[in-house]
Amino acid sequence: MIHLLTEWFAQAQGWLFQSVIEPAMFYAGLADFLDDAFEGTEWFLIGLCELLLIFLVLRPLEALVPVHGFADRRARWNDFVYTLLHRLGFFPLLIFFTVDPLMDHVAGWLRLENVRPFNLENLAPDMSPLASFAIYFVVLDFFDYWFHRAQHHFRWWWGLHSLHHSQQNMNLWSDDRNHLLDDLLRDVYLALIALAIGVPPGQYVLLVSLSRILQSLQHANVRIHFGRVGEWLLVSPRYHRMHHAVGAGHESKGKGSLGGCNFAVLLPIWDIVFGTANFAAGFAHTGVRDQLPRTAPDGTIVPGRDYGRGFWRQQWLGLRRMVEFSRRRAG
């Protein structure tokens, strides 16, 4: 069955590339990038399959066991735009012209200098593909945990990452609600780690796709947890929702301070080992503390910070927060 699905996918990739992508590349004078464009076609099809799977599985679950009703349906639509851009549109093009050439340049330089990246599979020459996939999955998730910790630790970075946390109507599309610069930093970081430990390109594609699907589940508006044992093995929607909780998940050291819990991207073991796990029951309200109105000393109501409603305004305000928060720390 898997072989049949793989064959169908390869045929679809070949047809799409020959019928659409290749003629467009020749027309645009980009024939030198055809090899890279064929790989980009694979990413496009994988993103399309992910969208279909997410909609067909998670959308019914959100209707069946929702955590909350949506106070702002436009907010969910805006997250859907992020998902389209991230998995099918602008962001793959950004990666195509930035991260991919960078990784090729680094790999070429290493070969020129006769430097062979460390390969985890060399530790056990007879290792099966499934075992190597599992090891790469764990190692990349470990480094992703620390990347996520950094997003919450450095104030300038939190200025960007807080866009992701500003969704008060968290839903199945909210995983991709990120600042483009924040996403670009993460993709470069993980690609370098994958290159350093020798992840084969084919496995890296599957690792990224599996991670994205699981993270879509984590952000879904579903009243689901994995039970006493399962919560320790894989990040659930309830576990990750605590990370998004106002004043607790990412601001637990008090007003104006960064902190938080449940930073694990896929495997809660990292939170358990490094003391950042919170397995509290319940489904908390999501958002950022400074979004909420507050009462000034003189009794007047001060409105919360504006994080923007549309894509471009959210991106612009993210850059402004990055500059503002970095200056605040310097002060």
Secondary structure, 3 states (H helix, E strand, C coil): CHHHHHHHHHHHHHHHHHHHHHHHHHHCCCHHHHHHHHHHHHHHHHHHHHHHHHHHHHHHHHHHCCCCCCCCHHHHHHHHHHHHHHHCCHHHHHHHHCHHHHHHHHHHHHHHCCCCCCCHHHHCCCCCHHHHHHHHHHHHHHHHHHHHHHHHHCHHHHHHHHHHHCCCCCCCCHHHCCCHHHHHHHHHHHHHHHHHHCCCHHHHHHHHHHHHHHHHHHHCCCCCCCHHHHHHHCCCHHHHHHHCECCCCCCCCCCCCCCCCCCCCCCCHHHHHCCCCCCCCCCCCECCHHHCCEECCCCCEECCCCCCCCHHHHHHHHHHHHHHHHHHHHC
